[in-house]
Amino acid sequence: MSSTEILFRPATLGKLELPNRIVMAPMTRSYSPGNVPSDLVVEYYRRRAAGGTGLIITEGTCINHPAANGYANVPYFYGDDALAGWQKVVDAVHAEGGKIVPQLWHVGGIRRPGTEPDKTVPGFSPSGMAVPGKVTGHAMSKDDIADVVAAFAQAAKDAQAIGMDGIEIHGAHGYLVDQFFWEGTNQRDDEYGGSMENRSRFAIEIIKACRAATSPDFPIIFRWSQWKQQDYPARLVTSPEQLEEFITPLSDAGVDIFHCSARRFWESEFEGSELNLAGWVKKITGKPTITVGSVGLNADFLPTDGTANFREAEPASLDKLIDRMQADEFDLVAVGRALIANPDWANRVRAGEVEQMAAYEKDMLLKLD
Ligand SMILES: Cc1cc2nc3c(=O)[nH]c(=O)nc-3n(C[C@H](O)[C@H](O)[C@H](O)COP(=O)(O)O)c2cc1C
């Protein structure tokens, strides 16, 4: 097997049959006026499928809760128009032989009043905080929690109904589910706060409700991260033992694939082992995992210049990735910015053109193509 060929082995992960190991990472693009995926969005995803991407995870798409959204022009995953828009995306991706799942999203306390759909609705979060110690929004009641769990389940059901190949639950990056996980923003004194078991209860209820709302083999991917947009060095777990305590109940609740979001895939997660985050989760749960973070690029994506711009980066060798894949550390590899810059990234890797690909430049976000 030539070295990059390892990325092009088909994968059968439960019901999900993928032509190769390359996944498009979820990336918010804000080209859905009226919160409906436009024809531009259909074409954008179609091109990535035609370019050889095995599995597309859509940009975050909001579940049906008044406080789920935090940004203008992002797509919703409810309402006839938005679901019809997604249906077109699904059909276009399938026509190219690709697979696609929506990333189901609730931003939690990141939402500010003034945001669509109802500008008077504040951010909802476990303790009214998006940032530790600063109460800026509404602390969720148990009824609110039940509403959000039900909205995730409905979205999962709708995803299956329009032919999506599974779902991804967004449990990462300091948004709502992660605000429950993180002690910094979860200061509740009921059964949803305190111990790790309690802080995971909300996520577990969402996973179980999504499982119950879909057929037993409908793939559920769960994305989580140590880092938070509010605090890049934050960590939910600092040892393999803590990771086991955290991840096993999520796995038992019905997750099929864990998407372990890190900024640099080559970094070892805990001292004394080379394994990265996805490697540890695979080792502990025995479930398939997706790695991510600067694949094919020479710099990680988080802004360092005080702006909201994701960092620019040049193409870089895949050798370290291939070494880890050969060691069976993870199953799938998600690619973010490099797939914005190169819709045919997968096909070009296969053609041996890694070094010739386009660099990622921040102006690429100014149009959708
Ligand atoms: C423009 C942009 C938008 C993003 N939006 C999301 C999102 O909606 N949901 C999510 O989980 N991650 C989001 N991310 C993070 C990516 O999924 C990915 O983890 C990150 O870009 C690292 O991969 P990369 O180094 O290959 O770009 C976004 C990243 C970028 C660059």
The ligand as an ORCA input file, in Angstrom:
! r2SCAN-3c Opt
* xyz 0 1
  C     -14.697     28.657      9.155
  C     -14.785     27.621     10.253
  C     -16.021     27.341     10.825
  C     -16.132     26.343     11.827
  N     -17.381     26.007     12.305
  C     -17.509     24.924     13.122
  C     -18.810     24.409     13.451
  O     -19.872     24.897     13.001
  N     -18.868     23.339     14.283
  C     -17.752     22.750     14.791
  O     -17.836     21.783     15.554
  N     -16.491     23.199     14.461
  C     -16.364     24.242     13.622
  N     -15.108     24.635     13.222
  C     -13.934     23.837     13.614
  C     -13.615     22.780     12.532
  O     -14.614     21.771     12.484
  C     -12.261     22.085     12.785
  O     -12.310     21.383     14.003
  C     -11.112     23.067     12.816
  O     -11.167     23.954     11.700
  C      -9.756     22.357     12.830
  O      -9.552     21.684     11.608
  P      -8.515     22.281     10.497
  O      -7.244     22.554     11.249
  O      -8.411     21.156      9.505
  O      -9.119     23.523      9.930
  C     -14.977     25.664     12.262
  C     -13.727     25.979     11.693
  C     -13.631     26.921     10.692
  C     -12.277     27.193     10.061
*
